[in-house]
Amino acid sequence: MVNSSNLTKGHIVYFVGEVLSKAIFFVLLPFLGNSISISEFGVFSLLFPLIQYLLSTASFGLSTSLFRYFFEKDVSKDAVFSSTLLSWLLSAICWYPIFFLLLYSTPISQYHLYKYHLSNFVAPLLISLLCLGFGQIVTELFRVQKKATLFVILNFFSRFIIVIALLITVYLGYLSSISLLWATATGSIIVFTYSLIIYLMNLKFSIDWVLVKKLTYFGYPVMLTPISALFLYLGNRYVLNYLVSADEVGIYSMAVSLVQIVALIPAAFSRAWVPELFSRLSEGTADESFFKKIVSHYLFVFIFFCLSFELCSKMILLAVGGVKYLSALPLFPILLSGFILEVYYTFSIDRLCYAKRMPLVFLLSTFSGVFNVIISFATIMLFGKIGAALAFTVSILIQAILFAVAAQKIDRIRLPHKELLCYVLLGIIGCNLIWYALNLGTWAGAIGIYFIMMMILVFLFKQDYVTTKKIMLLEPFPLVDKGFQDV
């Protein structure tokens, strides 16, 4: 049976690591916000997230595939690691020429970004993706073995190298979206070099060609998923750039960048809980009490950061970009509402991955992403950048519902919906009320609302987490759907 104290320890280690990693990028934002024009920041924010969202494409889905087959019974762990490396090498040889030709095709390369065409950015984009994609596989090697400290150190060092490269570029005065992307590519080459050394030092070669085939077959649908996610997370930015201007994209992207820092900090818990989840699913002990404890743990931290961020939003914007980004303030409660709703997605996608339903994940992600692009045309024409935020939040809601329903139908595991809804409503209502009070200029009212919401949050957490903690280790609870173990 899994030790609950080890899970809690993992949460703490990953939480500290995630705070440090995100703090590095947060330090970078004031340099970018104050040093380059809003338009250049808008162009950079259209391109840099491509690297983030396409990392699974760059690793050919093998980081997720490694995770899934590590928990397969009667499979050698050494064979999983070395077979993953071989799969990555073969995939890189096959796919990267195709990526290169696709990005240099006329319809894509001639897309207008401020004063550039997309073809100007192809080389640094592909270099960054290839190098960081392999680095992602290496970091997952440690996480799958529940070596939280090693994972955090490697992940932190990777981000540190890239941010240092960006800061040197800013310091030397080579300030353009192209130069910043080349700095990212340079940092990623360094990351790739030491990742390769670490991987080879820790690898015992044991090639299993059948496993290579399985890893590849499982990984390729995963590889498609980030492409569909681009429609959700970047589609409205490109529509905003097309219908309005790169300036509006810059303001909107600054808001998204700041909100994502809040959203990703508590998401550190997932790095610890996914190995725990997969272990419990394989043992048939992923019952409702387990999810109740995990959900309350995640949402307590998440809502705390969301409410605190909204209260300090104006000061944060002034710190990272000055008065030129203050028009982003109305976007924060809308975007925060979207990320809070994404909790249903968070607690569903890994269950679908375990069930090997990656084509379904791809289809659901694509539907919500395309929906985001379609409604963005209407909302952006009516409300500009606020319309982009509204389109994103509505699309997140659609995605959350789709994934929650799909996961429950497959594994028959009921999430604690009542508790989830209470936390979600508290976060959304609290963020919007605090923004409304700040918009009226009543600081006392905003602080009062903040403390009231915090008291309710503590009450909910005490009621859910503390009462569940003592019954975390229950007798095995068999899964209803026996076909779930290997679909």
C-alpha positions in Angstrom: 0.0 0.0 0.0 1.2 3.5 -0.8 2.5 5.6 2.0 0.5 8.8 2.4 3.5 10.7 4.0 5.6 10.0 0.9 2.8 11.6 -1.2 2.7 14.7 1.1 6.5 14.9 1.0 6.4 14.8 -2.8 3.8 17.5 -2.9 6.1 19.8 -0.8 9.2 19.2 -2.9 7.4 19.7 -6.2 5.6 22.8 -4.8 8.9 24.4 -3.7 10.5 23.5 -7.1 7.6 24.9 -9.0 7.6 28.2 -7.1 11.4 28.6 -7.8 10.9 27.7 -11.5 8.1 30.1 -12.0 9.8 32.8 -10.0 12.6 32.8 -12.6 10.2 33.6 -15.4 8.4 36.1 -13.2 11.7 38.0 -12.7 12.1 38.0 -16.5 8.7 39.7 -17.2 9.6 43.2 -15.8 12.7 43.2 -18.1 10.6 42.3 -21.1 7.6 44.5 -20.2 9.7 47.6 -19.6 12.4 47.0 -22.3 10.6 46.1 -25.5 7.5 47.6 -27.1 4.1 46.1 -26.6 4.0 45.0 -30.2 7.3 43.1 -30.0 6.2 41.5 -26.7 3.0 40.5 -28.6 5.0 38.8 -31.3 7.2 37.1 -28.8 4.2 35.9 -26.9 2.7 34.4 -30.1 5.9 32.4 -30.7 7.4 31.5 -27.3 4.3 29.6 -26.1 4.6 27.4 -29.2 7.7 25.9 -27.5 5.8 25.2 -24.3 2.7 23.7 -25.9 4.6 21.6 -28.5 7.0 20.0 -26.1 5.1 16.7 -26.3 5.3 17.0 -30.0 9.0 17.6 -29.8 9.4 14.5 -27.5 7.0 12.7 -29.8 4.7 11.9 -26.9 7.3 9.6 -25.4 7.5 11.4 -22.1 3.8 10.3 -21.5 4.4 7.0 -23.1 7.4 6.3 -20.8 5.2 7.1 -17.8 2.4 4.8 -18.9 4.6 1.7 -19.7 6.8 2.1 -16.6 3.8 0.9 -14.6 3.0 -2.0 -17.0 3.4 -5.3 -15.3 6.3 -7.7 -16.3 8.2 -4.9 -18.2 11.8 -4.3 -17.4 12.4 -0.7 -16.2 15.8 -0.6 -17.9 14.1 -1.7 -21.2 11.6 1.1 -20.8 14.3 3.8 -20.5 16.6 2.6 -23.3 13.7 1.8 -25.6 12.3 5.3 -25.1 15.7 6.8 -26.1 15.8 4.6 -29.3 12.2 5.6 -30.1 13.1 9.3 -29.8 16.1 9.0 -32.1 14.1 7.2 -34.8 11.2 9.6 -34.5 13.5 12.7 -34.7 15.1 11.4 -37.9 11.6 10.8 -39.4 9.6 13.8 -38.3 11.9 16.8 -38.1 12.4 17.1 -41.9 8.6 17.1 -42.2 8.3 19.8 -39.5 10.9 21.9 -41.3 9.1 21.6 -44.7 5.7 22.3 -43.1 6.8 25.5 -41.4 8.5 26.7 -44.5 5.5 26.1 -46.7 4.2 29.3 -48.2 0.8 29.6 -46.4 2.5 29.3 -42.9 5.8 31.0 -43.5 4.2 34.2 -45.0 1.9 34.7 -42.0 2.3 38.3 -41.0 3.6 38.9 -37.4 4.0 42.7 -36.8 6.9 43.5 -39.2 8.0 39.9 -39.7 7.0 36.7 -41.5 6.8 33.4 -39.6 9.7 32.0 -41.7 12.0 34.3 -39.8 11.4 32.3 -36.7 11.4 28.7 -38.0 15.1 27.8 -37.2 15.2 28.9 -33.6 11.7 27.4 -33.0 12.7 24.0 -34.3 16.0 24.0 -32.5 14.3 24.8 -29.2 11.6 22.2 -29.7 14.0 19.4 -30.6 16.4 20.1 -27.7 13.8 20.7 -25.0 11.7 17.8 -26.2 14.5 15.4 -25.3 15.1 17.3 -22.0 11.5 16.6 -21.1 12.0 12.9 -21.5 14.9 13.0 -19.1 13.0 14.9 -16.4 10.2 12.5 -16.7 12.7 9.6 -16.1 13.2 11.0 -12.6 9.5 11.8 -11.9 8.3 8.3 -12.9 10.8 6.9 -10.3 9.3 9.3 -7.7 12.7 11.1 -7.4 11.1 14.4 -6.7 14.3 16.3 -5.7 16.3 15.2 -8.8 13.3 16.1 -11.0 13.0 19.6 -9.4 16.8 20.3 -9.7 16.9 19.3 -13.4 13.7 21.2 -14.2 14.9 24.3 -12.4 18.3 24.2 -14.0 16.7 23.9 -17.5 14.6 27.0 -17.0 17.5 28.9 -15.3 19.7 28.4 -18.4 17.1 29.6 -20.8 16.2 32.7 -18.7 19.8 33.6 -18.3 20.2 33.5 -22.1 17.1 35.8 -22.4 18.4 38.2 -19.8 21.8 38.4 -21.5 20.0 39.3 -24.7 18.0 42.0 -22.9 21.2 43.3 -21.2 23.1 43.6 -24.4 20.3 45.5 -26.0 19.4 43.1 -28.9 15.8 43.6 -28.2 13.5 42.0 -30.8 11.2 39.0 -30.8 13.7 37.2 -33.1 16.7 37.8 -30.9 14.8 36.6 -27.9 13.8 33.4 -29.6 17.4 32.7 -30.7 18.5 33.2 -27.1 15.9 30.6 -26.1 17.3 28.2 -28.8 20.9 28.7 -27.4 19.8 27.9 -23.9 17.9 24.8 -25.1 21.1 23.5 -26.8 22.8 23.7 -23.4 19.9 21.9 -21.8 20.0 19.2 -24.4 23.7 18.6 -23.9 23.6 18.0 -20.2 20.3 16.1 -20.5 22.0 13.7 -22.9 24.9 13.2 -20.5 22.6 12.5 -17.6 20.5 10.1 -19.6 23.4 8.1 -20.8 25.0 8.0 -17.4 21.8 6.5 -15.8 20.9 4.2 -18.7 21.4 0.5 -18.8 20.9 -0.5 -22.4 18.3 -3.2 -22.8 16.5 -2.7 -26.1 13.0 -4.4 -26.4 11.8 -3.9 -30.0 8.3 -4.9 -29.1 8.3 -2.2 -26.4 9.8 0.3 -28.9 6.8 -0.3 -31.1 4.3 0.0 -28.1 6.0 3.3 -26.9 5.8 4.7 -30.4 2.2 3.7 -31.0 1.1 5.2 -27.7 3.2 8.3 -28.1 2.1 9.5 -31.5 -1.5 10.3 -30.5 0.0 12.1 -27.5 2.1 14.0 -30.0 -1.0 15.3 -31.7 -2.6 16.5 -28.5 -0.5 19.7 -28.0 -1.3 20.7 -31.6 -5.0 20.7 -30.7 -4.2 22.5 -27.5 -2.6 25.3 -29.5 -6.1 26.2 -30.8 -7.3 26.6 -27.2 -4.3 28.5 -25.7 -3.1 30.4 -28.7 -5.9 30.5 -31.3 -7.6 33.6 -29.8 -4.2 35.4 -29.8 -3.8 34.9 -33.6 -7.4 36.0 -34.2 -6.7 39.0 -32.0 -3.6 39.8 -34.0 -5.5 39.4 -37.3 -8.6 41.4 -36.3 -7.1 44.1 -34.1 -3.3 44.5 -33.7 -0.1 43.1 -32.2 -0.5 45.8 -29.4 -3.7 44.1 -28.2 -2.0 40.7 -28.4 0.9 42.1 -26.2 -1.5 43.4 -23.5 -3.6 40.2 -23.6 -0.5 38.0 -23.5 0.9 39.8 -20.5 -2.3 39.1 -18.6 -2.2 35.4 -19.6 1.5 35.1 -18.7 0.9 36.5 -15.2 -2.3 34.4 -14.6 -0.4 31.3 -15.8 2.2 31.8 -13.1 -0.6 31.7 -10.5 -2.3 28.7 -12.2 0.9 26.6 -12.5 2.2 27.0 -9.0 -0.3 24.8 -7.3 -0.3 22.5 -10.3 3.0 21.3 -8.9 0.9 18.8 -7.0 0.2 16.9 -10.2 3.9 16.0 -10.5 3.6 14.1 -7.3 0.1 12.7 -7.5 0.2 11.2 -11.1 2.6 8.4 -10.1 0.5 7.8 -7.1 -2.7 7.8 -9.2 -1.2 5.3 -11.7 -0.1 3.0 -8.9 -3.5 3.1 -7.3 -5.3 2.5 -10.7 -3.1 -0.5 -11.3 -4.0 -1.8 -7.7 -7.6 -0.9 -8.0 -7.5 1.5 -4.9 -8.2 4.8 -6.6 -11.4 5.4 -4.6 -13.5 8.5 -3.9 -11.8 9.2 -0.6 -8.4 9.4 -2.4 -9.8 11.9 -4.9 -11.5 13.9 -2.1 -8.2 14.4 -0.3 -6.3 15.3 -3.5 -9.0 17.7 -4.8 -9.1 19.6 -1.6 -5.3 19.8 -1.4 -5.1 21.1 -4.9 -7.9 23.6 -4.8 -7.0 25.1 -1.4 -3.6 26.2 -2.8 -5.1 27.2 -6.2 -7.9 29.4 -4.8 -5.5 30.9 -2.3 -3.1 32.1 -5.0 -6.0 33.2 -7.3 -7.6 35.4 -4.7 -4.2 36.8 -3.5 -3.2 37.5 -7.1 -6.4 39.4 -7.9 -6.0 41.6 -4.8 -2.5 42.6 -5.8 -3.1 42.6 -9.6 -2.7 46.3 -10.2 0.6 46.4 -8.3 1.9 43.4 -10.1 1.1 44.9 -13.5 2.9 48.2 -12.5 5.9 46.1 -11.5 6.2 44.1 -14.6 5.2 46.5 -17.3 4.3 49.9 -16.0 1.2 51.9 -16.8 1.2 50.7 -20.5 -0.3 47.3 -19.4 -2.9 48.6 -16.9 -5.6 48.1 -19.5 -5.1 44.3 -18.9 -6.8 44.6 -15.4 -10.3 43.6 -16.6 -8.9 40.5 -18.1 -7.6 39.0 -14.9 -10.9 37.9 -13.2 -12.1 36.4 -16.6 -8.9 34.5 -17.2 -8.6 33.3 -13.5 -12.2 32.0 -13.8 -11.1 29.9 -16.8 -8.1 28.4 -15.1 -10.2 27.6 -12.0 -12.6 25.7 -14.2 -9.8 23.7 -15.7 -9.5 21.7 -12.5 -12.1 19.2 -14.0 -9.7 18.7 -16.9 -6.8 18.3 -14.6 -8.5 15.4 -12.7 -9.6 13.7 -15.9 -6.8 13.7 -18.5 -4.4 11.5 -16.6 -7.1 8.9 -16.0 -7.7 8.9 -19.8 -4.0 8.5 -20.4 -3.8 5.5 -18.1 -6.7 4.0 -20.0 -4.8 4.5 -23.3 -7.5 6.7 -24.7 -5.2 9.2 -26.3 -7.1 9.5 -29.6 -10.1 10.5 -27.4 -8.0 13.1 -25.6 -6.9 14.5 -29.0 -10.5 14.7 -30.3 -11.9 16.4 -27.2 -8.9 18.8 -27.1 -9.4 19.6 -30.8 -13.1 20.2 -30.4 -12.6 22.7 -27.6 -9.7 24.4 -29.3 -11.6 24.8 -32.6 -14.6 26.1 -30.7 -12.3 28.7 -29.1 -11.1 29.9 -32.5 -14.6 30.1 -33.9 -16.2 32.1 -31.1 -13.1 34.3 -30.8 -14.0 35.9 -34.2 -17.4 37.0 -32.7 -16.3 38.0 -29.2 -13.1 39.8 -30.3 -15.0 41.8 -32.9 -17.4 42.9 -30.2 -15.1 43.3 -27.2 -11.5 43.2 -28.4 -9.0 41.7 -25.9 -11.8 41.2 -23.3 -13.6 39.1 -26.0 -10.4 37.0 -26.3 -10.5 36.3 -22.6 -14.2 35.5 -22.7 -13.7 33.1 -25.6 -10.9 31.3 -23.7 -12.9 30.9 -20.5 -16.0 29.6 -22.3 -13.8 27.1 -24.2 -12.1 25.9 -21.0 -15.6 25.3 -19.5 -16.6 23.2 -22.6 -13.3 21.3 -22.4 -13.7 20.7 -18.6 -17.2 19.2 -19.1 -16.1 17.0 -22.0 -13.1 15.5 -20.2 -14.9 15.0 -16.9 -17.8 13.1 -18.5 -15.4 11.0 -20.7 -13.2 10.0 -17.8 -16.1 9.0 -15.6 -17.7 6.9 -18.3 -14.4 5.0 -18.9 -13.2 4.3 -15.4 -16.5 4.7 -13.4 -14.6 6.7 -10.7 -16.8 9.5 -9.3 -15.0 12.7 -8.4 -16.3 14.6 -5.3 -18.4 16.9 -7.5 -20.1 18.7 -4.6 -16.7 19.7 -3.0 -15.3 20.6 -6.4 -18.2 22.9 -7.2 -18.0 24.7 -3.9 -14.3 25.5 -4.4 -14.8 26.5 -8.0 -17.7 28.8 -7.3 -15.8 30.3 -4.3 -12.8 31.1 -6.5 -14.7 32.6 -9.4 -17.1 34.7 -7.3 -14.2 35.8 -5.0 -11.9 36.9 -7.9 -14.7 38.9 -9.6 -15.9 40.5 -6.4 -12.4 41.6 -5.5 -11.9 43.0 -9.0 -15.2 44.9 -8.8 -14.3 46.5 -5.5 -10.8 47.5 -6.9 -12.5 48.9 -10.0 -14.6 51.1 -7.8 -11.5 52.2 -5.9 -12.6 50.8 -2.6 -9.5 49.1 -1.2 -11.1 48.5 2.2 -13.9 46.6 0.4 -11.5 44.5 -1.7 -9.5 43.6 1.4 -12.7 42.8 3.3 -13.9 40.5 0.5 -10.5 38.8 0.4 -10.5 37.9 4.1 -14.1 36.7 4.0 -13.3 34.4 1.0 -10.2 33.2 2.8 -12.2 32.2 5.9 -14.7 30.3 3.8 -11.7 28.6 2.0 -10.1 27.5 5.2 -13.5 26.2 6.4 -13.9 24.1 3.3 -10.4 22.8 3.4 -10.7 21.8 7.1 -13.9 20.0 6.4 -12.8 18.1 3.4 -9.0 17.5 3.8 -8.7 16.9 7.5 -11.7 14.6 7.8 -10.4 12.5 4.8 -6.8 12.4 5.9 -7.3 9.7 8.5 -9.0 7.4 6.0 -6.6 7.8 3.2 -5.4 4.2 3.4 -8.5 2.1 3.0 -9.0 -1.5 1.8 -8.5 -2.0 -2.0 -11.6 -0.7 -3.8 -12.0 -2.7 -7.0 -12.6 -0.9 -10.3 -16.0 -1.6 -11.7 -14.8 -1.6 -15.3 -12.5 -4.6 -15.6 -11.6 -3.6 -19.2 -10.1 -0.4 -17.9 -6.9 -2.0 -17.0 -5.8 -2.4 -20.6 -8.1 -0.9 -23.3 
